[in-house]
């Protein structure tokens, strides 16, 4: 199978030296890419800024902003069987990015933000011939929010994790996830190293995508 995996954070510039971003390390996405390669799949890894070496054998593309990721994903899905959207994409970006460094002021300072483009929503819904896996990082109401995202963003599967704890999820080497599928199936993977979870996820994704794509054909 041909996997497209997105990983890491995006950055949205405020000025030439400052940006808004998030705590994503890219570890989960890179682990999924590595696990998919180990399982014999082809992997196209699209990553925001991360300090991890890409797994050997993966086709690698570095991006920075949500707009760059949007363009890269739309190009990559033209020839893929599975899209795993593990990247933590900024929800908002500055309405304008200053061309020069913003100077410190002694008065209150405000910035105007606008929503970024929703990559999952922007993908084709009707003639899609690839399996879409979304990720949901939640601090509360995990199942409710994950199910809403599954429906709203027309994913085939959502992998949700609780990021309210410091020892699991973002920046950690470990994770625990809940998986929700469009067909109503669900399961949990207990806390474990991200590489272990990635291997289980690739097995589940491969099996579910084969079922889904077989039905479509």
Backbone bond lengths (Angstrom), bond angles and torsions (degrees), N, CA, C in turn:
res aa  C-N    CA-C-N  psi(-1)  N-CA   C-N-CA  omega(-1)  CA-C   N-CA-C  phi
1 X - - - 1.466 - - 1.532 110.35 -
2 X 1.306 114.94 155.30 1.460 120.97 176.85 1.537 108.69 -103.27
3 X 1.327 115.84 113.01 1.458 122.37 179.62 1.527 109.97 -98.65
4 X 1.326 116.00 136.48 1.467 121.97 164.98 1.525 105.65 -112.13
5 X 1.323 116.44 122.28 1.461 121.63 -178.50 1.521 108.93 -121.39
6 X 1.326 117.08 128.02 1.467 120.21 173.55 1.524 108.28 -104.49
7 X 1.322 116.27 147.69 1.464 120.09 -174.10 1.523 111.00 -150.03
8 X 1.328 115.00 162.39 1.454 121.08 173.86 1.517 113.88 78.02
9 X 1.327 116.10 -176.88 1.468 121.34 -179.97 1.520 111.19 -90.91
10 X 1.321 116.09 170.45 1.459 120.80 164.09 1.523 107.17 -111.42
11 X 1.313 116.04 161.22 1.467 121.98 178.29 1.520 108.84 -126.11
12 X 1.326 115.63 136.17 1.462 121.43 178.67 1.525 108.30 -120.36
13 X 1.336 116.25 117.96 1.462 121.30 -170.74 1.528 113.17 -71.49
14 X 1.327 115.23 134.91 1.467 121.94 169.49 1.526 109.38 -91.22
15 X 1.311 115.59 -39.52 1.456 124.03 177.57 1.529 106.25 -157.92
16 X 1.335 120.33 -173.96 1.473 119.79 -176.31 1.523 115.33 -62.80
17 X 1.335 119.28 -15.54 1.468 119.97 -176.73 1.528 113.78 -121.37
18 X 1.333 118.71 -9.40 1.456 121.04 -176.69 1.525 110.55 -122.61
19 X 1.324 115.39 151.94 1.459 120.33 178.30 1.519 108.86 -153.59
20 X 1.346 116.55 163.73 1.451 120.69 169.96 1.527 107.12 -106.13
21 X 1.314 115.21 143.78 1.453 119.98 -177.54 1.524 108.66 -154.59
22 X 1.320 117.84 -155.16 1.458 121.98 179.54 1.528 109.43 -146.99
23 X 1.320 116.11 -178.64 1.461 120.98 -171.80 1.522 114.50 -85.83
24 X 1.306 118.86 4.96 1.458 120.00 -177.40 1.527 111.31 -60.92
25 X 1.332 115.81 131.79 1.467 121.69 178.98 1.526 112.32 -95.08
26 X 1.349 115.89 -18.32 1.461 120.13 -175.50 1.516 113.39 88.94
27 X 1.343 117.94 -4.89 1.469 121.21 -173.87 1.527 113.06 -60.19
28 X 1.336 117.96 -40.70 1.459 120.63 -177.66 1.524 110.54 -68.05
29 X 1.323 116.91 -45.85 1.452 120.20 -179.76 1.520 112.62 -64.26
30 X 1.329 116.99 -41.57 1.461 120.90 178.65 1.526 110.55 -65.70
31 X 1.336 116.22 -37.36 1.468 119.90 178.20 1.528 110.71 -65.25
32 X 1.337 116.81 -38.74 1.471 120.38 177.84 1.528 110.16 -65.69
33 X 1.325 116.94 -42.36 1.466 120.80 177.85 1.526 110.44 -60.07
34 X 1.325 116.40 -44.42 1.470 121.38 179.93 1.530 111.08 -64.30
35 X 1.329 116.31 -42.40 1.467 120.85 -179.81 1.526 111.08 -65.82
36 X 1.320 116.88 -39.36 1.462 120.66 178.91 1.525 110.59 -65.02
37 X 1.321 117.33 -40.48 1.459 121.00 176.63 1.524 110.64 -62.75
38 X 1.337 116.38 -44.37 1.466 121.23 -179.28 1.525 111.41 -62.61
39 X 1.346 115.98 -28.05 1.466 120.69 179.89 1.530 111.94 -85.14
40 X 1.329 116.56 1.79 1.460 120.10 176.01 1.508 115.59 94.16
41 X 1.339 117.88 10.54 1.459 121.26 -179.55 1.527 111.01 -90.89
42 X 1.315 116.44 157.86 1.460 121.68 170.63 1.530 108.03 -83.21
43 X 1.315 117.24 141.73 1.466 120.16 -175.81 1.521 111.32 -132.25
44 X 1.325 114.30 129.85 1.457 123.51 171.27 1.525 105.96 -111.49
45 X 1.323 117.25 107.73 1.470 122.30 -177.50 1.520 110.03 -100.29
46 X 1.334 115.58 120.02 1.467 122.10 178.10 1.519 106.85 -111.69
47 X 1.319 117.24 118.66 1.469 119.51 -170.64 1.517 113.52 -130.58
48 X 1.339 113.66 139.60 1.450 120.56 167.56 1.514 109.27 -76.50
49 X 1.346 118.01 -178.13 1.463 121.32 -176.66 1.529 112.51 -56.97
50 X 1.321 116.66 121.39 1.464 122.58 179.51 1.518 108.33 -148.25
51 X 1.319 116.58 157.33 1.468 121.26 -178.24 1.525 111.78 -101.31
52 X 1.330 117.48 13.64 1.457 122.22 -177.28 1.529 109.48 -96.86
53 X 1.330 115.81 143.21 1.464 120.28 174.87 1.531 109.22 -73.97
54 X 1.320 118.53 131.79 1.470 120.24 176.74 1.525 110.27 -62.15
55 X 1.331 118.03 144.37 1.464 119.85 178.99 1.517 111.33 -63.73
56 X 1.336 115.87 141.29 1.458 120.58 179.62 1.522 109.99 -64.31
57 X 1.316 115.28 134.51 1.451 120.48 179.49 1.508 113.61 102.91
58 X 1.341 116.64 -14.88 1.468 120.20 179.26 1.528 110.05 -86.25
59 X 1.322 115.06 142.06 1.463 119.45 168.60 1.518 106.20 -78.42
60 X 1.335 117.21 124.53 1.465 120.43 -169.52 1.524 111.49 -118.29
61 X 1.344 114.98 136.03 1.457 121.44 174.95 1.520 108.63 -133.95
62 X 1.327 116.70 123.68 1.458 121.80 177.73 1.523 109.62 -92.46
63 X 1.331 115.52 133.12 1.470 121.09 175.43 1.533 107.69 -128.12
64 X 1.323 116.69 169.24 1.464 120.50 177.55 1.524 111.57 -123.17
65 X 1.315 117.35 -52.47 1.462 120.95 -173.01 1.529 112.40 -97.55
66 X 1.321 115.43 166.05 1.464 120.76 176.95 1.522 111.28 -65.14
67 X 1.322 117.68 -34.76 1.467 120.37 177.74 1.526 110.83 -65.62
68 X 1.338 117.26 -39.48 1.465 120.69 177.03 1.527 110.67 -64.29
69 X 1.326 116.36 -40.19 1.464 120.58 178.68 1.522 110.77 -65.90
70 X 1.322 116.49 -41.50 1.464 121.76 177.85 1.523 110.50 -55.73
71 X 1.330 116.56 -49.19 1.468 120.59 -179.16 1.527 110.95 -65.24
72 X 1.324 117.06 -42.10 1.465 121.19 -177.57 1.523 111.55 -64.72
73 X 1.331 117.04 -42.07 1.463 120.92 -179.95 1.521 110.65 -65.16
74 X 1.324 117.42 -44.19 1.470 120.30 -179.08 1.527 111.52 -64.13
75 X 1.324 117.36 -31.03 1.472 119.30 175.06 1.528 109.98 -73.19
76 X 1.321 116.73 -43.14 1.467 121.35 -173.07 1.521 112.86 -68.20
77 X 1.338 117.96 -35.53 1.472 119.74 -175.38 1.527 113.11 -74.37
78 X 1.311 117.44 -5.49 1.471 119.83 175.90 1.528 110.56 -64.82
79 X 1.332 116.40 -23.16 1.464 120.31 -178.83 1.527 109.42 -142.57
80 X 1.331 116.14 72.03 1.460 119.82 177.32 1.524 110.06 -151.50
81 X 1.319 115.20 162.15 1.464 121.80 176.19 1.518 111.68 -106.00
82 X 1.338 115.72 -28.52 1.463 121.28 -176.94 1.521 109.60 -139.60
83 X 1.326 116.30 130.66 1.467 121.90 172.37 1.514 108.16 -112.66
84 X 1.329 116.63 121.56 1.461 121.88 177.75 1.528 107.69 -112.42
85 X 1.343 116.12 104.51 1.463 121.29 -176.31 1.522 110.31 -90.86
86 X 1.332 115.07 78.97 1.460 120.89 -177.73 1.531 112.10 -91.85
87 X 1.320 118.11 -12.91 1.459 121.39 -179.22 1.523 111.09 -61.69
88 X 1.320 116.01 144.43 1.464 121.83 175.20 1.525 107.64 -94.60
89 X 1.315 115.39 97.08 1.469 121.48 -173.31 1.529 110.28 -88.10
90 X 1.316 116.50 133.90 1.464 120.50 177.35 1.524 109.97 -58.23
91 X 1.323 116.92 135.94 1.466 121.21 178.56 1.527 111.77 -81.87
92 X 1.331 115.67 -25.60 1.463 120.41 -178.91 1.522 109.73 -135.13
93 X 1.333 115.29 157.05 1.455 121.23 174.21 1.526 108.50 -140.24
94 X 1.322 118.49 157.40 1.464 120.35 178.81 1.529 110.55 -60.21
95 X 1.318 116.37 139.72 1.465 120.03 177.52 1.523 110.38 -61.30
96 X 1.321 115.90 -32.67 1.462 121.18 177.66 1.524 108.97 -140.98
97 X 1.318 115.91 139.49 1.456 121.09 176.09 1.531 108.33 -104.11
98 X 1.320 116.47 126.11 1.464 120.41 -177.85 1.523 110.87 -68.91
99 X 1.313 117.17 140.11 1.468 121.30 -179.75 1.526 111.54 -79.17
100 X 1.347 116.38 -18.13 1.455 121.55 176.90 1.528 110.02 -123.72
101 X 1.317 116.09 158.08 1.459 120.59 -179.29 1.526 110.45 -59.43
102 X 1.331 115.32 129.14 1.463 120.24 177.52 1.520 109.41 -72.30
103 X 1.325 116.59 130.13 1.452 121.00 -177.06 1.529 111.23 -86.84
104 X 1.319 115.72 149.01 1.454 121.38 178.78 1.520 110.17 -64.42
105 X 1.335 116.04 139.72 1.458 121.57 179.10 1.526 109.35 -124.64
106 X 1.300 115.88 156.46 1.463 120.92 177.25 1.524 112.07 -93.07
107 X 1.317 115.68 0.21 1.468 121.18 179.24 1.530 108.92 -106.57
108 X 1.332 117.32 159.10 1.470 120.01 175.99 1.527 110.90 -55.53
109 X 1.319 114.99 144.80 1.465 120.96 -173.86 1.522 109.08 -130.78
110 X 1.315 116.97 131.21 1.464 120.19 179.36 1.521 110.21 -126.17
111 X 1.334 114.55 153.24 1.458 121.54 176.30 1.518 109.20 -126.54
112 X 1.315 116.84 146.85 1.458 120.93 175.58 1.532 108.74 -95.82
113 X 1.333 115.42 131.21 1.454 120.40 178.58 1.517 110.17 -116.62
114 X 1.322 115.44 151.08 1.461 121.86 176.53 1.528 108.22 -126.80
115 X 1.339 118.14 153.84 1.471 119.70 179.36 1.523 111.22 -65.86
116 X 1.326 116.32 145.11 1.466 121.03 171.55 1.529 108.52 -80.94
117 X 1.309 116.65 165.33 1.462 120.55 177.99 1.532 109.91 -71.31
118 X 1.321 115.96 136.39 1.463 121.38 179.88 1.528 108.30 -84.56
119 X 1.314 116.46 108.38 1.463 120.88 -173.69 1.524 111.50 -66.10
120 X 1.329 117.39 -45.91 1.458 119.99 -178.76 1.528 111.63 -61.59
121 X 1.325 117.29 -44.47 1.464 121.15 -179.82 1.523 110.81 -64.66
122 X 1.326 117.24 -30.67 1.462 120.81 -175.49 1.527 113.33 -76.93
123 X 1.341 117.55 -12.07 1.458 119.82 -179.04 1.521 110.94 -74.68
124 X 1.308 116.25 153.19 1.465 121.48 179.60 1.522 110.19 -59.44
125 X 1.324 116.86 139.15 1.460 121.53 -179.05 1.529 112.97 -102.91
126 X 1.308 117.91 -30.45 1.467 120.91 -170.92 1.529 113.34 -93.52
127 X 1.307 118.06 -49.08 1.462 120.52 -173.99 1.529 112.47 -100.81
128 X 1.316 117.02 20.86 1.455 121.06 -175.80 1.523 110.73 -70.57
129 X 1.313 117.06 129.53 1.458 120.34 -179.75 1.532 111.59 -117.06
130 X 1.317 116.22 30.93 1.458 121.60 175.90 1.532 108.75 -137.47
131 X 1.311 115.57 157.53 1.466 123.73 -175.38 1.526 108.75 -92.92
132 X 1.330 116.59 129.40 1.470 120.69 -174.50 1.522 111.55 -110.35
133 X 1.326 114.68 123.82 1.465 122.27 177.29 1.528 108.38 -113.88
134 X 1.327 116.36 118.75 1.451 120.90 175.94 1.522 110.45 -100.90
135 X 1.313 116.75 162.93 1.460 122.13 176.22 1.523 108.73 -122.00
136 X 1.324 116.01 143.33 1.458 121.50 179.14 1.520 109.10 -129.57
137 X 1.314 116.27 110.84 1.465 121.50 175.71 1.525 107.27 -93.29
138 X 1.323 116.75 114.92 1.460 121.05 -173.20 1.533 111.61 -123.39
139 X 1.334 115.39 150.62 1.461 120.56 174.15 1.529 111.85 -107.73
140 X 1.346 116.67 -10.89 1.462 121.02 179.91 1.536 108.68 -162.31
141 X 1.343 115.98 162.31 1.476 121.81 177.77 1.523 111.29 45.52
142 X 1.321 116.00 50.92 1.458 121.38 -172.11 1.521 112.77 -56.86
143 X 1.331 117.71 -53.35 1.457 120.22 -176.24 1.529 111.68 -64.66
144 X 1.313 117.02 -44.36 1.460 121.30 -179.69 1.528 110.85 -60.18
145 X 1.323 116.35 -48.30 1.464 119.94 -177.78 1.526 111.78 -68.41
146 X 1.332 116.35 -37.12 1.465 119.87 179.23 1.525 111.32 -65.99
147 X 1.317 116.90 -42.09 1.462 120.44 179.47 1.529 111.49 -65.75
148 X 1.327 116.68 -37.28 1.461 120.30 176.54 1.527 110.72 -62.93
149 X 1.322 115.31 -41.84 1.465 119.71 179.85 1.521 110.59 -67.43
150 X 1.326 117.14 -39.10 1.464 121.72 178.26 1.523 110.91 -55.86
151 X 1.342 116.23 -46.21 1.464 121.03 -178.17 1.525 111.96 -75.39
152 X 1.314 116.07 -48.75 1.465 120.99 -175.00 1.527 112.24 -62.34
153 X 1.320 116.14 -38.08 1.457 120.09 -174.28 1.525 112.62 -100.74
154 X 1.334 116.04 7.61 1.459 121.82 173.23 1.524 112.39 54.64
155 X 1.329 116.06 44.15 1.463 120.56 176.67 1.522 109.62 -85.40
156 X 1.321 116.12 158.81 1.458 120.96 172.26 1.522 110.50 -87.10
157 X 1.331 115.49 -25.45 1.460 121.16 -179.17 1.527 109.47 -152.88
158 X 1.321 116.33 143.99 1.457 121.89 173.57 1.522 108.40 -122.48
159 X 1.329 115.90 132.49 1.465 122.30 173.92 1.526 106.78 -108.22
160 X 1.331 116.34 113.52 1.466 120.75 -175.22 1.521 110.77 -110.89
161 X 1.318 115.35 142.75 1.460 119.40 175.53 1.520 111.13 -141.15
162 X 1.325 115.23 150.05 1.458 123.09 -179.98 1.523 108.44 -85.72
163 X 1.339 116.93 116.00 1.465 120.49 -177.86 1.527 112.03 -104.89
164 X 1.322 116.42 17.40 1.465 119.61 179.89 1.520 112.39 -82.23
165 X 1.339 117.10 -11.58 1.457 120.98 -178.80 1.527 110.06 -102.48
166 X 1.329 115.50 139.55 1.458 120.19 -175.47 1.523 113.19 -73.14
167 X 1.338 117.53 -22.01 1.466 120.06 -173.94 1.524 112.98 -98.24
168 X 1.325 116.91 12.62 1.463 120.31 179.62 1.514 109.10 -153.84
169 X 1.335 116.20 149.26 1.462 119.25 178.42 1.512 112.35 89.73
170 X 1.308 118.44 -133.68 1.460 122.84 -174.50 1.520 111.89 -59.06
171 X 1.323 115.90 134.56 1.462 126.78 178.13 1.523 113.84 70.34
172 X 1.310 118.06 -10.64 1.462 121.61 -179.68 1.526 110.42 -89.33
173 X 1.337 116.16 159.34 1.460 121.17 174.66 1.523 111.30 -86.05
174 X 1.339 116.92 -5.20 1.457 120.99 -178.83 1.523 110.90 -120.77
175 X 1.316 114.81 163.04 1.455 120.37 -179.56 1.525 108.81 -156.89
176 X 1.308 115.77 164.85 1.465 123.16 171.41 1.517 105.28 -143.17
177 X 1.330 117.03 131.43 1.461 118.94 -172.34 1.520 111.89 -130.97
178 X 1.328 114.41 154.61 1.457 123.04 171.46 1.521 107.08 -116.96
179 X 1.333 116.83 134.69 1.460 122.43 -175.39 1.525 109.45 -113.23
180 X 1.323 116.10 129.56 1.457 121.98 179.43 1.527 108.57 -125.79
181 X 1.333 116.88 130.72 1.462 121.65 -177.33 1.518 111.45 -113.34
182 X 1.306 115.59 155.53 1.453 121.45 -179.53 1.530 111.95 -61.31
183 X 1.329 116.63 -30.69 1.470 120.31 -178.38 1.529 112.80 -80.93
184 X 1.338 116.77 4.64 1.462 120.60 177.27 1.514 114.71 97.66
185 X 1.315 117.65 -11.82 1.466 119.93 179.07 1.526 110.19 -71.86
186 X 1.327 115.14 149.31 1.461 120.18 176.56 1.525 108.86 -151.40
187 X 1.307 115.51 156.33 1.462 120.84 176.02 1.516 109.12 -162.69
188 X 1.328 116.07 165.77 1.454 121.33 179.60 1.521 109.92 -123.08
189 X 1.317 115.19 148.05 1.459 121.23 171.72 1.531 105.84 -118.10
190 X 1.314 115.95 118.10 1.465 121.32 -176.14 1.525 111.19 -66.36
191 X 1.316 114.67 164.00 1.462 121.12 -177.18 1.531 111.05 -53.94
192 X 1.336 114.07 130.58 1.459 121.40 -178.35 1.531 107.61 -163.27
193 X 1.335 117.47 168.49 1.468 119.10 174.11 1.530 110.59 -56.18
194 X 1.302 116.58 144.31 1.463 120.88 -176.99 1.529 112.76 -58.87
195 X 1.317 117.00 -32.18 1.460 119.45 178.90 1.530 110.72 -65.98
196 X 1.334 116.82 -36.85 1.468 120.16 176.98 1.523 110.90 -67.45
197 X 1.324 115.37 -43.90 1.464 120.03 178.80 1.528 110.37 -63.31
198 X 1.322 116.57 -38.95 1.469 120.42 179.42 1.522 111.31 -60.87
199 X 1.318 117.33 -41.42 1.468 120.00 179.64 1.530 110.98 -62.99
200 X 1.343 116.25 -41.57 1.465 119.94 178.03 1.524 111.00 -65.99
201 X 1.338 115.96 -41.72 1.463 120.01 179.90 1.525 111.65 -62.15
202 X 1.324 117.24 -42.43 1.462 120.29 -179.51 1.523 110.20 -63.08
203 X 1.328 117.96 -39.61 1.466 121.07 176.73 1.527 110.93 -61.38
204 X 1.327 115.84 -47.14 1.466 120.96 -178.95 1.525 111.05 -65.35
205 X 1.325 116.18 -45.96 1.469 120.86 -179.40 1.521 110.74 -61.70
206 X 1.323 117.02 -43.36 1.468 120.86 -179.52 1.521 110.89 -60.71
207 X 1.327 116.07 -46.16 1.464 120.83 -178.32 1.528 111.03 -65.49
208 X 1.349 116.51 -45.98 1.459 120.24 -177.96 1.524 111.88 -68.41
209 X 1.313 117.09 -37.50 1.461 119.74 -178.83 1.521 110.90 -68.91
210 X 1.326 117.13 -36.86 1.462 120.05 176.95 1.518 110.99 -61.42
211 X 1.327 116.34 -42.68 1.477 120.68 177.79 1.522 110.64 -62.84
212 X 1.320 115.90 -46.86 1.465 121.53 -175.84 1.522 111.51 -65.41
213 X 1.327 117.26 -46.70 1.456 121.00 -177.22 1.517 111.88 -71.03
214 X 1.334 116.68 -29.98 1.459 120.27 176.45 1.521 110.22 -65.40
215 X 1.340 117.02 -41.66 1.462 121.14 178.12 1.522 111.19 -63.12
216 X 1.344 116.69 -40.38 1.465 120.31 -177.59 1.524 111.60 -67.70
217 X 1.340 115.58 -32.11 1.468 119.32 -178.59 1.527 111.60 -79.59
